[in-house]
Amino acid sequence: MGKKGKNKRSKRGHGVSKNAKHLARRGEKRRKTETEDTTEEKPAKKLRRFEAEERAQDGACTPEGQEQRLKKLRVDDDTPVPLVERLTDGSETNKKKKKQKKKKTDCETSQDEGRSAGEGHLGDNLSSDDVMAPQGQSQGPENSDTKHQKNKNKSKKETSSQDTQAVLHLTLNNLEGEFRLAQVQQLLLHAFLGKRKSAPWCQIQNFNKLRKVVLVVLNGVSSEHLAQHPECFAQLAAMFPNKKVPLAMKVADSRPREFMRDLLRVPVSKTAQKKLGKDLENGVVDPDLVEKSASCAKHTGEKSTVGRTHFLLNREQLRANRFPLDTDTALSEGFVSFETCTPTDTSPMYAIDCEMCETEVGKELTRISVVGEDLKTVYNSLVKPRRLVKDYMTQFSGICEKDLKDVTTRLEHVQEMLQELLPPDGILVGHSLENDLQALKMIHPHVIDTSLLFNHPTWRFKPKLRTLASKLLGKEIQTGTGGHDSVEDAAAAMQLVQLKIANGPSFLLDHGGANSVSDTESYFRVLAREKKTATMVDTASCLKPFLGHPVHCVPVVSDREALAKAQSEIRSKHFVWVQLHSWHTVANSSMCEPSILAETLARLCARVCELYNMVPENSLFVVLTTGAESVGQLSQTLDKGSQENVQIGEGRNDQEKTKCSHGLCYLTVKKC
């Protein structure tokens, strides 16, 4: 039965034809009923349909209201009015009624005003003042409204000007201790970073409206000079109206280079240190960094004064990195100590690289290469170990058993050759040089190591020589499958050291030398990350430590030349450094009189005013004085009549006397 039923269904088309006809008939019936309802709708139905809506709007249930609604519902006896038209008509009628009411009130007010004015003019005994009095009464509220609008406009202008201007607020109560250069650093960072680097003692409202930051440094001027010659600083007082200015600033070292280093080396957070370490560890280095530093060195025409001795590892660094030393008692037999003397910046450098193999005792020497400063090979030789070789490490050294089959050179021969080759003041250069010296069994205290020269304390591993050569020198080394080339590696290490010496300690990283600091960075690198341009107008000797920084260096000879070149730099750069040295040179000269010093100080303040006039509106203008280097310089500024009253006691030493000198800090935002 089931199969027959299925077959019958299949013949019928699974019941589609019968159901389709049935559905079609039902659809036709529905359409007919809908059309009949719409076309032949009775008036009672129409009334019931619109009655609820009319009650909600009109709220009237009287028979008169029903008749009016019936009139609205039909134009003829048979055709109803659509609901949309009915609603629009009602809204339009309401609008017309409101307009008519407004016209009536306006007419009544105008008639009242005309009557009052007519009564005033008809009075024969009234004077002109009496006639104008009612007009004044009627115009009184209008005048008050106009005044109120004017006040509103003024307040709007003031708020708009406040929004478009940068404002400097000083909260010196939040200072912890004395005012120092660290607080000035906070201000300079806050000017470009805003809330990301806040300064507790000051705040720049609308810091994003700042156009420039101009920093003027007066070398050798101290707070004592302001106390003894206030007339010379009268022009500065007019430029800085804030009564809290100037601020007495304690300076640790007033020498120009030390002052610049303390001010322009800003602290680095731990997160920034980790990020900086990962960048070079992963090989992410700015490829234009070498070109920028080289162009900066060409612009100044001079190389860095920091010589090669600055990058020598000290005793503690040698011990921390497992270099062999004379004091080590755990050294095995066969170590040789070189006779050396203290090197200078003219001492020759020799780059060394060694290849080793694995023996019964440990790693032993199989090849040594020595390269000079001209990148020419000075010494290159294969070395045969005395013990049985377990692993030649061919994948790294490129040396196999047959290469050493006919070699007769031993470790002792290499040590003798190096003692003859290297001078007493010679400097050894290499990458992870402690491993080479352990294999050579040599003790040499004068070492420059590129793995520490470009290293960072937050890195887990030292940077690879291949990475440094690729990113800083543009050379691809250690690319073959046949092992390393010791001559090529030694030449790359020499080039890296020469690059560091030529561009100064701040090139890329400054964490390998004896005097390096790991938790600070250049202020100009912070500006470069914010895409801000900077320039320094100063003497060539003061610009040398900043050759590797992302800053445009403009060397000058005199203060007059500094003003001339600073004018063009202020127009195009975001941060401008200008240092004036005329007072320092005159005060330290042998032939100087109080009158000459007073004239020099007045001229110096006048030049500061000229720089202030060059600065555009909405710019931060800061003037710093470094303080006096010696008490003799302070006493030279004093008049002969006042020297006895302010003379410092003879019992104090020179260090205590110099501590009495403070610098000054003037700061303001130039307004419109």
Secondary structure, DSSP 8 states (H G I E B T S, - for coil): -HHHHHHHHHHHTTTHHHHHHHHHHHHHHHHHHHHHHHHS--HHHHHHHHHHHHHHHH---SHHHHHHHHHHHBSSSS-B--HHHHHHHHHHHHHHHHHHHHHHHHHHHHHHHHHHHHHHHH-SS--HHHHHHHHHHHHHHHHHHHHHHHHHHHHHHHHHHHHHS-EEEE-GGG--SS-BHHHHHHHHHHHHHGGGG-BTTEEEETGGG--EEEEEEETT--HHHHHH-GGGGHHHHHH---TT-SEEEB-S--SHHHHHHHHHEEE--HHHHHHHHHHHHTT---TTHHHHHHHHHHHHT---S--GGGG---HHHHHHTT---TT-SS--TT-EE-------TTS-EEEEEEEEEEESSSEEEEEEEEE-TTS-EEEEEE---SS-EEE--HHHH---GGGGTT----HHHHHHHHHHHS-TT-EEEESSHHHHHHHHTEE-S-EEEHHHHT--TT-SS---HHHHIIIII----S-SSS---HHHHHHHHHHHHHHHHHH-TTSS---SSTT--SSEEEHHHHHHHTT--EEEEE-HHHHGGGTTSSSEEEE-SSHHHHHHHHHHHHHH-SEEEEEE-HHHHHHTSSS--HHHHHHHHHHHHHHHHHHHHHS-SSEEEEEEE---SSHHHHHHTS-TTTHHHH---TTS-HHHHHHT--EEEEEEE---
